Amino acid sequence: MEVITFLFILTSVVIILTPGQDMIIVMSRSIAQGQKAGIMTAFGVSIGLMGHTVLTTLGLGALLLASEWLFNIIKYIGAAYLIYLGYQLLISKEHKLAMKDMPKVSYKKMFMQGAISNISNPKITIFYFSYLPQFIVPNAGSEALQLFILGTTFAVITFFLKSPIGFLAGMLSSWIKARPMVLNYIHKTSGLILVGLGLKLAFSERS
């Protein structure tokens, strides 16, 4: 069991650190509004993963695999949201991103964006449904409970890996903001990547 746990943690770390939409969102929000925004966004992403954990535990992953229309509905919602976030970065102006103390509602918005971006991607649920069962230990108790624990562990690891990345990006935000061309390049690049990820999700097929 210890070997299976080690393999799960190791492979999870590799998967989490692979650049993707969650990483881009965490870093771009941190650069735009500071360390706390990055940490809150990472927290939102992790809560989104908890949503996938619950859905997987309840068996929605199997339903998404079986139902073409349900998969497509959730897929297009997630794609539209990613494209919207990317568009917001593409049209952003440097003077709108001046560093200042943000009201709590803005941090809540950062949290919600991280959570919605993650939970609205049905491929993550399917990934959970295909990935987590590989680490279920036979005759070690309820499989549903094991799935829930594995999914929760993945979400916690995600937070503890993505939060420092967001924090470090936030530490560099003052240096970046003092150089408008760098800030403009980062936001335009991040925006294009998010739009690209949204389009990729929209046109992707179930694996």
C-alpha positions as CSV (number, residue, x, y, z in Angstrom):
1,M,0.0,0.0,0.0
2,E,2.9,2.3,0.8
3,V,4.3,1.8,-2.8
4,I,0.9,2.6,-4.3
5,T,0.6,5.8,-2.2
6,F,4.2,6.8,-3.2
7,L,3.4,6.3,-6.9
8,F,0.1,8.2,-6.6
9,I,1.9,11.2,-5.0
10,L,4.7,11.1,-7.5
11,T,2.6,10.9,-10.6
12,S,0.2,13.5,-9.2
13,V,3.0,16.0,-8.7
14,V,4.2,15.5,-12.3
15,I,0.6,15.9,-13.6
16,I,-0.1,19.0,-11.5
17,L,3.2,20.8,-12.5
18,T,2.5,20.2,-16.2
19,P,1.6,23.6,-17.6
20,G,-2.1,24.0,-18.4
21,Q,-5.1,26.3,-18.0
22,D,-5.1,26.2,-14.2
23,M,-1.4,27.2,-14.0
24,I,-1.9,30.1,-16.5
25,I,-4.9,31.4,-14.6
26,V,-3.1,31.3,-11.3
27,M,0.0,33.0,-12.6
28,S,-1.8,35.7,-14.6
29,R,-4.0,36.6,-11.6
30,S,-1.1,36.8,-9.3
31,I,0.9,39.0,-11.6
32,A,-2.1,41.3,-12.1
33,Q,-3.2,41.7,-8.5
34,G,-0.5,40.3,-6.2
35,Q,0.4,37.2,-4.2
36,K,-2.9,36.8,-2.4
37,A,-4.9,36.8,-5.7
38,G,-2.7,34.0,-6.9
39,I,-3.1,32.0,-3.7
40,M,-6.9,32.6,-3.8
41,T,-7.1,31.5,-7.4
42,A,-5.0,28.3,-6.6
43,F,-7.5,27.7,-3.7
44,G,-10.4,28.0,-6.1
45,V,-8.8,25.5,-8.5
46,S,-8.3,23.1,-5.6
47,I,-12.0,23.5,-4.6
48,G,-12.9,22.9,-8.2
49,L,-11.0,19.6,-8.0
50,M,-13.0,18.7,-4.9
51,G,-16.1,19.2,-7.0
52,H,-14.6,16.7,-9.5
53,T,-13.8,14.4,-6.6
54,V,-17.4,14.4,-5.4
55,L,-18.7,13.9,-9.0
56,T,-16.3,11.0,-9.6
57,T,-17.2,9.4,-6.2
58,L,-20.9,9.6,-7.2
59,G,-20.1,8.1,-10.6
60,L,-20.7,11.1,-12.9
61,G,-17.5,10.3,-14.7
62,A,-19.2,7.2,-16.1
63,L,-22.3,9.2,-17.1
64,L,-20.1,11.7,-18.9
65,L,-18.4,8.9,-20.8
66,A,-21.8,7.5,-21.8
67,S,-23.7,10.7,-22.5
68,E,-22.5,12.6,-25.5
69,W,-24.9,15.6,-25.0
70,L,-24.1,16.0,-21.3
71,F,-20.4,15.9,-22.1
72,N,-20.8,18.5,-24.8
73,I,-22.9,20.9,-22.7
74,I,-20.4,21.0,-19.9
75,K,-17.5,21.1,-22.4
76,Y,-18.9,24.1,-24.2
77,I,-19.6,26.0,-21.0
78,G,-16.0,25.4,-19.9
79,A,-14.6,26.4,-23.3
80,A,-16.7,29.6,-23.3
81,Y,-15.4,30.5,-19.9
82,L,-11.8,30.0,-20.8
83,I,-12.2,32.1,-24.0
84,Y,-13.9,34.8,-21.9
85,L,-11.0,34.9,-19.4
86,G,-8.5,35.0,-22.3
87,Y,-10.4,37.8,-24.0
88,Q,-10.4,39.9,-20.8
89,L,-6.6,39.5,-20.7
90,L,-6.2,40.4,-24.3
91,I,-8.2,43.7,-24.0
92,S,-6.7,44.6,-20.6
93,K,-4.9,48.0,-20.2
94,E,-1.9,48.5,-18.0
95,H,-3.5,51.4,-16.0
96,K,-6.3,49.0,-15.0
97,L,-3.8,46.7,-13.3
98,A,-2.1,49.1,-10.9
99,M,-1.3,47.4,-7.6
100,K,-3.5,48.4,-4.8
101,D,-5.4,46.8,-1.9
102,M,-8.2,44.8,-3.4
103,P,-11.6,44.6,-1.6
104,K,-12.6,41.2,-0.4
105,V,-15.2,40.8,-3.2
106,S,-12.3,40.9,-5.7
107,Y,-10.5,38.1,-4.0
108,K,-13.8,36.2,-3.9
109,K,-14.0,36.7,-7.6
110,M,-10.5,35.4,-8.1
111,F,-11.4,32.3,-6.1
112,M,-14.6,31.8,-8.1
113,Q,-12.8,32.1,-11.4
114,G,-10.3,29.4,-10.4
115,A,-13.1,27.1,-9.2
116,I,-15.4,27.7,-12.2
117,S,-12.5,27.3,-14.7
118,N,-11.7,23.9,-13.2
119,I,-15.1,22.5,-12.5
120,S,-16.5,23.4,-15.9
121,N,-14.0,21.2,-17.7
122,P,-15.6,17.7,-18.1
123,K,-12.3,16.2,-19.2
124,I,-11.0,16.6,-15.6
125,T,-13.9,14.6,-14.3
126,I,-13.1,11.9,-16.9
127,F,-9.4,12.2,-16.1
128,Y,-10.3,11.6,-12.4
129,F,-12.5,8.7,-13.3
130,S,-9.8,7.0,-15.2
131,Y,-6.8,8.0,-13.1
132,L,-7.9,7.6,-9.5
133,P,-9.2,4.0,-9.8
134,Q,-5.7,2.9,-10.7
135,F,-4.6,3.5,-7.1
136,I,-7.5,1.8,-5.4
137,V,-6.2,-0.9,-3.0
138,P,-8.3,-4.2,-3.3
139,N,-9.9,-5.3,0.0
140,A,-8.9,-2.1,1.7
141,G,-12.4,-0.8,2.4
142,S,-15.0,1.1,0.4
143,E,-13.9,1.9,-3.1
144,A,-16.0,5.0,-3.1
145,L,-14.3,6.2,0.1
146,Q,-10.9,5.4,-1.4
147,L,-11.8,7.5,-4.5
148,F,-12.8,10.4,-2.3
149,I,-9.6,10.2,-0.3
150,L,-7.5,10.0,-3.5
151,G,-9.3,12.9,-5.1
152,T,-9.0,15.0,-2.0
153,T,-5.3,14.3,-1.7
154,F,-4.8,15.3,-5.4
155,A,-6.7,18.6,-4.7
156,V,-4.6,19.3,-1.6
157,I,-1.3,18.6,-3.4
158,T,-2.5,20.9,-6.2
159,F,-3.0,23.7,-3.7
160,F,0.4,23.3,-2.1
161,L,2.1,23.2,-5.4
162,K,0.2,26.0,-7.3
163,S,0.1,28.4,-4.3
164,P,3.9,28.9,-4.1
165,I,4.0,29.4,-7.9
166,G,1.3,32.0,-7.6
167,F,3.1,33.6,-4.6
168,L,6.4,33.8,-6.5
169,A,4.6,35.3,-9.6
170,G,3.0,37.9,-7.3
171,M,6.4,38.8,-5.8
172,L,7.6,39.6,-9.3
173,S,4.5,41.6,-10.1
174,S,6.0,45.0,-8.9
175,W,9.1,44.5,-11.2
176,I,6.8,43.4,-14.1
177,K,4.4,46.3,-13.6
178,A,7.2,48.8,-13.7
179,R,7.9,47.5,-17.2
180,P,4.7,48.0,-19.2
181,M,6.0,46.1,-22.3
182,V,6.7,43.0,-20.1
183,L,3.2,43.2,-18.5
184,N,1.6,43.7,-21.9
185,Y,3.5,40.7,-23.3
186,I,2.6,38.5,-20.4
187,H,-1.1,39.3,-20.5
188,K,-1.4,39.1,-24.3
189,T,0.5,35.7,-24.2
190,S,-1.6,34.4,-21.4
191,G,-4.8,35.6,-23.1
192,L,-3.9,33.9,-26.3
193,I,-3.1,30.7,-24.4
194,L,-6.4,30.7,-22.6
195,V,-8.3,31.4,-25.8
196,G,-6.4,28.6,-27.5
197,L,-7.1,26.2,-24.6
198,G,-10.8,27.2,-24.8
199,L,-10.9,26.5,-28.5
200,K,-9.0,23.2,-28.0
201,L,-11.5,22.1,-25.4
202,A,-14.5,23.2,-27.6
203,F,-13.3,21.1,-30.5
204,S,-11.9,18.2,-28.5
205,E,-13.4,14.7,-28.5
206,R,-13.8,12.4,-25.5
207,S,-10.8,10.2,-25.0
